[in-house]
Each structure stands twice: as C-alpha cells, then as structure tokens.
Amino acid sequence: MKSHAQVVVIGGGVVGCSVLFHLARHGWTDVVLLERDELTSGSTWHAAGGMHTINGDPNVAKLQKYTISLYKEIEELSGQATGVHVTGGVLLAATEARMDWLRGVVAKGRYLGLDLEEISAKEAAELMPLLDPKQFVGAVRNSEDGHLDPSGVTHAYAKAARKLGAEVERFTKVEDIVRREDGLWRVITNKGEIVAEHVVNAGGLWAREVGRMVGLELPVLAMEHMYLITEDMPEVKAWNDRTGTEIIHAVDFDGELYLRQERGGMLMGTYEKANKPWSEFSTPWNFGHELLEPDIDRIAPSLEVGFRHFPAFQNTGIKQIINGPFTFAPDGNPLVGPVRGLPGFWSACGVMAGFSQGGGVGLALANWMIHGDPGADIWAMDISRYGDWASMRYTNAKVRENYSRRFSIRFPNEELPAGRGLKTTPIYDLLSAKGAQWGVAYGLEVPLWYAPEGVKDEFSWRRSTDFEHVANEVRMVREGVGLSEISSFAKYRVKGQGAEVWLDRMLACKLPKAGRMTLAPMLKEDGKLIGDFSLANLGNGEWFIAGSGIAEQYHMRWFEQHLPADGSVSLEAVGQKLTGLSIAGPKARELLSKVTHADVSADAFKFMDIRKLDIGMAPCLVGRVSYTGDLGYEIWIEPEYQRHVFQVLLDAGEEFSLGLFGSRALNALRLEKNYGSWAREYRPIYGPLEAGLDRFVAYAKDANFIGKAAALSERKDGGKLRLRAFVMDAVDADVIGDEPIWFKDEVRGWVTSGGYAHGAKVSIAMGYVPKEIAEETDGFEIELLGKRHSARMQAAPLFDANQGRMRG
Ligand SMILES: Cc1cc2nc3c(=O)[nH]c(=O)nc-3n(C[C@H](O)[C@H](O)[C@H](O)COP(=O)(O)OP(=O)(O)OC[C@H]3O[C@@H](n4cnc5c(N)ncnc54)[C@H](O)[C@@H]3O)c2cc1C
C-alpha cells in the first residue's frame, strides 16, 4: 500500500468506485480506494439493480440520465459486464391527483431531454402485460428505465479506474482519520497509514462512523428494505416467447411498488408505511454480506395492493424475500461535496439510489475536487443544505417519513409533519395564536399565512383554501401596512481590519458607504452566481449581510474557504441570535414614527439607509428596504427583545389596521415586482446578466472581485439566457417551478417559480428563456397540469414600476 496519495476514497461500494473512476478519468491518478472487505460489501451487493431517470429535482434527474448513459462506456473501458438492460418502463397512476403529478413529470422531461410520454392505462397494459388496466387511470411511458447487475457495475467502475492508474486496496479498514498541522490528512488503517491531500467519505452504511472519525455527525440513517422474487411465471414466459423482449419496469405509485422481470419470474419491491430503521445509532463493523430477517407482515399491505394491481402474482409462489439496509438523508437526496470547516474532506454518502445516481455523484465530486466546482447545479444533493440542526433524532424522524412517502404525492402547499417544532423564534406562540400556518426553512418554523378559526390548507395542485386569505394579506400591505416575521433570513456580521478589502473581493457590487445598504451579488470564478445578499455598512468597520436562510451553511463554506489566513477578517453567521420583523405598505413610515424617537421622515431615513434605533424600549437595527417592493423596513432584533418589539408594533398599528402577513403573501408581493430569489431564480448556473442582476455588478470597480473576468466576458457576449416574468393565462392553478416554457410550439425555457400575484390579480411565472427570444412579448405558452396556457412577457413590474412608492 502506498504511503502518500492525492486522494483517499473510503468505501468500495458503487459510489466510492464511481468517485475513484471519475477522478482518474478527469486526470487525477494518484488516487486510492480503501475497502475494509471485498468491493460491494455494504448495501451495494443486495440492491435490486433498478435504474431510472426521474427525480423531483430536475438537476438531479439530469445526473441520473448521465449515470445511466455511462454504463456502456465503463463496460467497454473495463471489459467487465455490467448486466445493463434498458428495458423501458411504465409509471402508473391509480388516481387523478397522481396523473396530474405525472403530467408535471412529463412536462419537466421535455426540457431535460427525457423520453417520457403520457399513455392510457390500456396502452400501459399492452406494454406491461401483468397489470390490470382497470386499476389505473393512466400512465407514463419512460424509455430509459432498466436494470443492471450491481456487483458488475461496481467492479466495472473499479477496473476502469485501475486501468486509468487508480489503485484499489481491499481488506483495508480505515480506523481513524487525523488532520495534520500542515492540513494533510493521516488516514490510519489496519495495514498502515496513508497521508492524503483529500479524503472522500463514501462509507455507505458506515458513513456515520467514518464521519465521526473527524468529529462529524452526518444526517444519514439506514432503513431496512425488502423486495421479493417470484418463482418462474407462465405469463412471463409467454410474453418473452411472443415478443422476444423482457417484461418492462413498472412503478406503481399508489401501490408504492416497483417491479421488473428477474430471470423467469418477477421482482417486486415496496416502500412500506410501517418501515423500520436499521442500526439507529451505529453500524456494526462485522456486518457484511448478510441479509436481514424478512418480515412479510410489514410489507403485506403493499403486497395486497400489488397482487390486485398485477393479478398474475396471485398464482405464483415467492421464491425469496431479500431484506437489506441502505442509507438515506432526511430528504432522500445524497449528501455530496466539501464539508464546511474540514478542508480536503469530502462527502459522497446518503446515496439511496446508487445505480441511478452513483455516476452523477462521482462526476460532480471529481469536478469539484479537480476544478473547484461541481460543474452542474447540484444544490439538491449538496451536503451544505443541512446544518447542525439536522441532529440524529431529527434525521431519524425525517428519514422514516421520507421512506414511507417515497412514492407519495407531495402537493405544492403540503407541509410535512416530521421533525417539526425544532427551531422556533420567541414569538412563535403569539403568531400561532393569530392563526399562523407553519412551514419550515433550514429547520426553523416560518409563518406561511394566517388562517381564520377552522380553516386550514387543503392539499391540492390547484388554488386552495388559503387563496382568499393570502389575498387579504396582500391587500393589507398594498393599502395600509402589514407586519411579518423575517427571522428565517441568514445573517452575517463581518468586521476586522481586513473586512472591507475582503468584501470588495468576495462581492461583485460596489461597497456601500457607512449607513447605507446595497444589493450584493456574489460570483464564482466562472462568473456564475453563488449568492445574492443585501450588504449593509454599519460604520466603524462593521458590516451586516442578510441572505437566503436555507443557504447559510452553503455560504459560510464559501466565505470560510476564502477568508485570509492572517485573521484580519472576523466573520460570524448570526443565525437566530438575531431575529427579524418587517413592516411594509404605504403606512409603514407612519407606523415606525409612532414607535421610535428617531427621525424616520423620508428625507432623514432614505431608501437603503440602515441605522440603529430604538423601537419601544428595545435597541434594533433597522434598514429601509422590503422584499415586498413597497415602502418598508426590515427590523433586526436580539431575540430577548423580539416579543416586546412585536407587541409595540401591534399596539401602535391598531390605528392603521395593521395585520400579519406570511411568506405566501410575500411571494405574491415580490412576483408583481419581478423580484427573484435565491435557489429559485438565482442559482450557480446563471450569470448576473442572465439573471438580471448585472445592474448591481460593479464591473468597473478597482477590486478584482471573484468572477470579474468571466462576468466581463458574459457582459460582452451576452450570455445564453435571460430571466423573464410572464403573465399567464391560468384559471385555477398557478406554476410552482420547473414547468416548461414553450415558444412557437417548441420548449425553449423553464419556469423557476411563480404564483398568483394577488395585488395585480394575475398569475405570474418567472423563468429563463434563450436570449434570442427574450425580447419577444407574445407567442409564449407555459405548460401546467398537462395543458399549455398562453403567457405574455411582462418586462416592467406590475406594481410600482417607477419605484415612487418604494423610494418615496
Ligand atoms: C434491498 C435493497 C434494494 C435496493 N435496490 C436498489 C435499486 O434497485 N436501485 C438503486 O439504485 N439502488 C438500490 N438500492 C440502494 C443501493 O444499494 C445504494 O444506493 C448503494 O448501494 C449505495 O452505495 P454506497 O457505495 O454509497 O454504499 P455501500 O454499498 O454501503 O458501500 C460502502 C462501502 O464502504 C466500505 N467501508 C465503510 N467504512 C469503511 C472503512 N472505515 N474502511 C474501509 N471501507 C469502509 C464498506 O465495506 C462498503 O463496501 C437498494 C438497496 C437495498 C438494501
């Protein structure tokens, strides 16, 4: 075994082998994989070997498509058979709500280049002869589904990597990992030690144990999972003989089942409701090629549905039930990327669909290590979407919920119950008493809307019970003044002698003067967005930044990677050590003037001013800015004062009929201002010009901000895309994101977000289209719930286009 390597990959399952292969293929060959046993000794060997392209997140779907396209190539490179069979498949719907969901999947597939087609239940039965068409209302045909040999694929990755110069050490168990003073890692094994620049945790079932070696408690949990294999079935033989083809894959969402042919019989697996975690606290090191005891009672309710939906199963025997564990993150997507605070330590774990996702995970990680960027938008599987709040118990609750809902529909207005009430602000009970309906962002409870007694969300693809109440909240803001809680923003304090120079390099904007704020895009080296913030200069070398709450860990990782080593900059993510309230609407100034002695008149406290002032008796930091696009103020308060400030505002607001508004109203308000938001309109695949943030980029400033050269060339060549707002001819439903945008009968773009703008009383969609058609106003259509709706580009904001209200 070598004593030094550029990269040590821990774990010889499908994911570790894919990472190794991708590193070698992209030019890093001083890489070694350590496996404590034979390759495939975790969850990989007993997988059902199914693969599919669909995923709730379109960017993950793209990587799944890449994974599937890779198998032939690694087979050729390695000479090792992967057993890949692309049979195609059907996705089945037993209810209309499911069919609506599937139509959304087909629509998304159009701009992802997936070959999906809506078909009738009868047509599905012609493709998959075992199903009873009477049990279904419709289906979707997917040509890219299939299955493979899990062991063959894993060995093919490993052999191909070896041919490219990588090494694999089997029966080599990593027992400890220690960071040296010089930043290199000592990887201590039962066979000696390797010093490495980078370490990848691809420990699968033991990812938690490997994480613990460096002080990490990773949010992953293994669940037991069962599938059965039948005896040979005459129906299968008859089909094979008649057509010369295998029986294709089927996913029966309402039965929560997946099926495929296995030799002369069938394989049927299920994500049962009464699920069971495996090894909740730690995974035994002596677990290897064993299977778990099957528990047929647990899967019996699903099988009952399966046997009804696929009657031929009633006449066959079950040859074997496989029960094996595999790991999940709380939302079911992988945990990939550099780990904040541990330079050179990388995560490639929590991969629950290794044969659909392993290739994409390997590619993204290799890109990231070699080029400093994953090369794709992988936010949905970035490990930084979780913070310390994703504790072991939280993970346990969410993983169980996610497993039991693997095939369930999640409606756009549906909030999930597990792992809730974890982080709350001091006014949580006061807002609840006012009817707050809660959502969650980065573990924190956030008010979505305020419901009268007895009213709550009815889950639907269409406008629902909240519609008129959110409309009232919007009206209150636009006609008077509304109050909302904004604690879920991420907040950062930056100070120190080097702070100004550092911020000038990190952020693409011109830095504001003392007492002023600005919008601050942050770019990567390739000139794409990695953040959008509001930046405030508090004077005396103190800076305050507010940004997307869900991206706190993501941004801290980036900030910390770029901090000067001399300690001249101090940076803190303030989290809930600072809570927030916002007041907005034409009467907001009058309200503020009632609760403070400070001069907040239009001339004394201008748009984008920020200052410390008292509200009631409490010291606050108040900025004159509002995401509602109206006259408004953001008020930052230490948590011990939040109740006081809230009550003072409510009391003083009575004469203005002040009421509360939630994030759904805020969404409606920002849409009629054409304001985008992080993780929707602004993502790391768009340049500032494309995203319409170029007006905040100080191309001419002296500082050589990160991404400057690339941003200048984007400005010169115009980039490829443009973010646009559309008014949509929608009747009873609005877009949620990821719908295709048609132009003259071709899919040319995609929606990033949208909703009903209650102020303007229109349905709005925001999304990207190629720049060549970005100045067109007509000829657009947006596909929603299987129908194309005409859409008109809305260049000027529908509310306060001249900004008189906001700046006045
Ligand atoms: C019953 C069942 C059916 C499934 N069906 C499918 C399917 O149809 N399609 C699909 O895509 N996925 C399926 N899966 C999931 C799939 O198996 C996993 O996504 C995949 O195996 C994850 O691979 P991995 O490499 O991350 O982890 P693992 O396979 O667990 O590999 C981790 C490896 O790391 C090694 N290791 C850990 N710690 C150390 C250490 N300290 N030192 C050295 N080596 C170490 C282990 O020995 C192990 O070999 C199924 C899983 C089960 C259980």
The ligand as an ORCA input file, in Angstrom:
! r2SCAN-3c Opt
* xyz 0 1
  C     -32.784     -4.324     -0.728
  C     -32.186     -3.165     -1.471
  C     -32.589     -2.896     -2.766
  C     -32.049     -1.819     -3.447
  N     -32.425     -1.583     -4.747
  C     -31.858     -0.569     -5.439
  C     -32.181     -0.370     -6.804
  O     -32.972     -1.094     -7.385
  N     -31.590      0.670     -7.452
  C     -30.707      1.508     -6.830
  O     -30.204      2.443     -7.459
  N     -30.389      1.336     -5.540
  C     -30.932      0.306     -4.831
  N     -30.591      0.114     -3.524
  C     -29.722      1.105     -2.881
  C     -28.265      0.899     -3.228
  O     -27.888     -0.343     -2.779
  C     -27.424      2.007     -2.580
  O     -27.834      3.249     -3.098
  C     -25.942      1.839     -2.853
  O     -25.522      0.557     -2.555
  C     -25.113      2.813     -2.040
  O     -23.772      2.556     -2.301
  P     -22.602      3.162     -1.426
  O     -21.353      2.928     -2.166
  O     -22.929      4.549     -1.040
  O     -22.617      2.373     -0.041
  P     -22.253      0.895      0.360
  O     -22.666     -0.071     -0.664
  O     -22.752      0.676      1.740
  O     -20.690      0.879      0.333
  C     -19.879      1.395      1.339
  C     -18.587      0.616      1.361
  O     -17.681      1.284      2.216
  C     -16.941      0.315      2.919
  N     -16.454      0.974      4.140
  C     -17.196      1.627      5.064
  N     -16.406      2.093      6.054
  C     -15.151      1.748      5.733
  C     -13.916      1.949      6.374
  N     -13.834      2.577      7.541
  N     -12.809      1.486      5.774
  C     -12.879      0.849      4.595
  N     -14.045      0.610      3.945
  C     -15.164      1.052      4.515
  C     -17.938     -0.781      3.175
  O     -17.339     -2.008      3.446
  C     -18.746     -0.777      1.892
  O     -18.256     -1.687      0.958
  C     -31.106     -0.970     -2.820
  C     -30.696     -1.261     -1.523
  C     -31.231     -2.349     -0.851
  C     -30.763     -2.628      0.532
*
